[in-house]
């Protein structure tokens, strides 16, 4: 335990350089910004800013990108409370009681509790990474290629949870992503595969073009289809300093929300959105008077906002210790690290201690910055809502285009974005979410490599995946997870939670 | 789309999409060495994946025909076509005419993607974006691209 704190202290030294502090702030501000603006999520924004981080060193880049992610959790609550429009999917439930509180003239109270709860949860979640990270990484270091393959399978199965569509179609999206990940040079023979004879594809499909098309641009088009709603802020914010009584009422909910979020973030397939829904459902269930919920209960703001922040932090655990992304945002982080020449996995902590501990320390600093950015400066963010989408989308498409182009300075990547936008648009219309596809795409090369290596060591015997205890455990877990999603009773509960 | 005929559903068209992708993939994998379990060639893994995808696609098509499914979301061509065209304009111009013209051209095309854009607002936004991106990307981040032809 002492060790953790001394390492963490070292992390603060690394993270507190003026440059890293600056990029942490940039990330936090960008995160708040996109959190406030509906129709622009963290996935799209991180892919937008990914090319801009090439000039930075890896630590600064990952500090900034992760700041966007957890910053968005803060910003998302602002619009949910003030104008009943959740800026992020993670703040959907916050709007239920938060907006009611705003209508009752208690907006300041709700905003304050959301920010304070987020801060406490963010810090505890970050602490959880510091404590759980090293032992988990140590464990993963014992993994051989069959174990890795099974771990990837677990990661991919968990991607099914992310999708709202049927299990069968979600799996087909994962496989499609895996296949797209195969495009390019074969690692063992150097032979070009499925490149259609195009030299530009020999290094594989450009990650940024794929993400930008599937998520960023396709989302812009989908937003343009909706008839835009004029956002008018009626409610007065009121005092942002909560009374002692309010604090005491929210305290328990903050703690329970943090716990739920911390656990859901680490679990494969968990993530911030499901964490916030579960935390809200839990509060409602244990409340002495459940009818208060939906009518401005402070717990209904405190719990989900704490949960989504805790989960946003702890979802970094599987990524940094095992190299497995548990959500689309984390898949982007894998891409970002890889582009910077760092292979995500158990070796990060031992080989790149500066990166691991620096990132964790920056999360503490970033969370502290976010409280300041979000509470006293709330008025600025609210005014931002006045920027109409008809102007905003022009800026988004231009930044997307420049961003994609700048990765390799090639127009080809821009044309490829057009193709993936079309694919993303069609998938949306077919009710198929692109998130599982992205997970498959990111994990594809690693899955293949470990699969081939395993079968070489076992002389072609596929039983090797069941003979090794670690691999067997992971496969059993994957199967259990898959069955639990496919079971109608649980599936029904999932939709129930989403409807609440 | 015809109004009376069977319009299909998400299952059916997801299946069609998968079958199409798998077929294209399989034709390109044909030239690769598949190998055996012991001596896996570069085509082994993609070949297996494409076959499974083909199977899943066919299953979805059958499911779509027999069981049905929810209807396909409506396509709005205006935003789709103009946003995609705006990227094409940017791609064509960026290396030939420089960043400033490429940005202006993209905004000019994307302007038509929404009915709510106004001529004056888009001109101002386009000019601001051209200036801002020149400063940010070319001057600060030093992307090797010309500003003007």
Contacts between the chains, C-beta under 8 A, distances in Angstrom:
chain1	res1	chain2	res2	distance
A	52	B	141	6.2
A	55	B	141	5.6
A	55	B	142	7.3
A	168	B	56	7.2
A	168	B	59	7.6
A	168	B	60	7.4
A	169	B	11	7.6
A	169	B	14	5.8
A	169	B	60	6.9
A	171	B	56	7.4
A	172	B	14	7.2
A	172	B	18	5.8
A	172	B	53	6.7
A	172	B	56	4.6
A	172	B	57	7.3
A	172	B	60	7.1
A	175	B	49	5.8
A	175	B	52	6.0
A	175	B	53	5.3
A	175	B	56	7.0
A	176	B	18	6.8
A	176	B	21	6.4
A	176	B	53	6.4
A	178	B	49	5.7
A	179	B	21	7.3
A	179	B	22	7.9
A	179	B	25	6.0
A	179	B	46	6.4
A	179	B	49	4.8
A	179	B	50	6.3
A	179	B	53	6.4
A	182	B	45	6.6
A	182	B	46	4.5
A	182	B	49	7.1
A	186	B	42	3.6
A	188	B	42	6.9
A	189	B	33	7.9
A	189	B	41	7.4
A	189	B	42	5.1
A	191	B	32	6.7
A	191	B	33	7.9
A	191	B	42	4.7
A	193	B	28	7.7
A	193	B	29	7.3
A	193	B	32	6.1
A	193	B	42	5.7
A	193	B	43	7.2
A	193	B	46	6.2
A	194	B	25	6.0
A	194	B	28	4.6
A	194	B	29	6.7
A	194	B	46	6.7
A	195	B	28	8.0
A	196	B	28	6.7
A	217	B	83	6.4
A	217	B	87	7.3
A	220	B	79	8.0
A	220	B	83	6.4
A	221	B	79	4.8
A	221	B	80	5.4
A	221	B	83	5.3
A	221	B	113	7.6
A	224	B	76	7.8
A	224	B	79	3.8
A	224	B	83	7.4
A	224	B	113	5.8
A	224	B	114	5.3
A	225	B	76	4.6
A	225	B	79	5.9
A	228	B	116	6.5
A	388	B	116	7.4
A	389	B	114	7.9
A	389	B	116	7.9
A	390	B	114	5.2
A	390	B	116	4.3
A	390	B	117	4.8
A	390	B	118	7.7
A	390	B	121	7.0
A	391	B	121	6.0
A	391	B	122	8.0
A	391	B	125	5.2
A	393	B	110	7.3
A	393	B	113	7.4
A	393	B	114	6.9
A	394	B	107	5.3
A	394	B	110	5.6
A	394	B	111	7.2
A	394	B	117	7.6
A	394	B	122	6.5
A	394	B	125	5.0
A	394	B	126	7.0
A	394	B	129	6.9
A	395	B	125	6.8
A	395	B	129	6.0
A	397	B	83	6.2
A	397	B	86	5.9
A	397	B	87	7.2
A	397	B	106	6.5
A	397	B	110	5.2
A	398	B	90	7.8
A	398	B	103	5.5
A	398	B	106	5.7
A	398	B	107	6.5
A	398	B	110	8.0
A	398	B	129	4.9
A	398	B	133	6.6
A	399	B	133	7.6
A	400	B	87	7.9
A	401	B	86	7.8
A	401	B	87	5.7
A	401	B	90	4.3
A	401	B	91	7.6
A	401	B	94	7.9
A	401	B	102	7.7
A	401	B	106	6.0
A	402	B	99	7.5
A	402	B	103	7.6
A	402	B	133	5.7
A	402	B	137	5.6
A	402	B	143	7.7
A	405	B	90	7.5
A	405	B	91	7.6
A	405	B	94	5.7
A	405	B	143	7.9
A	405	B	145	7.6
A	406	B	137	6.6
A	406	B	141	7.5
A	406	B	143	4.7
A	406	B	145	7.8
A	409	B	143	7.0
A	409	B	144	6.0
A	409	B	145	6.7
A	411	B	91	4.3
A	411	B	92	7.2
A	411	B	94	6.1
A	411	B	95	5.7
A	414	B	87	5.8
A	414	B	88	8.0
A	414	B	90	6.1
A	414	B	91	3.7
A	414	B	94	7.2
A	415	B	87	7.7
A	415	B	88	7.2
A	415	B	91	5.4
A	417	B	87	6.0
A	418	B	84	5.1
A	418	B	87	5.0
A	418	B	88	6.3
A	418	B	91	7.8
A	421	B	83	7.3
A	421	B	84	6.2
A	421	B	87	7.4
A	422	B	80	7.8
A	422	B	84	6.7
A	425	B	80	6.0
A	426	B	17	6.9
A	428	B	73	6.9
A	429	B	72	5.6
A	429	B	73	3.9
A	429	B	74	7.6
A	429	B	75	6.4
A	430	B	10	4.7
A	430	B	13	5.6
A	430	B	14	5.0
A	430	B	17	7.2
A	430	B	72	6.3
A	430	B	73	7.6
A	431	B	10	4.8
A	431	B	70	6.4
A	431	B	73	7.2
A	432	B	10	7.5
A	432	B	14	5.9
A	448	B	45	4.6
A	451	B	45	6.6
A	452	B	40	5.3
A	452	B	44	7.6
A	452	B	45	7.1
A	455	B	37	6.0
A	455	B	38	7.8
A	455	B	40	6.9
A	456	B	38	8.0
A	456	B	40	7.8
A	459	B	38	6.6
A	460	B	36	7.5
A	460	B	37	3.9
A	460	B	38	4.2
A	462	B	37	7.7
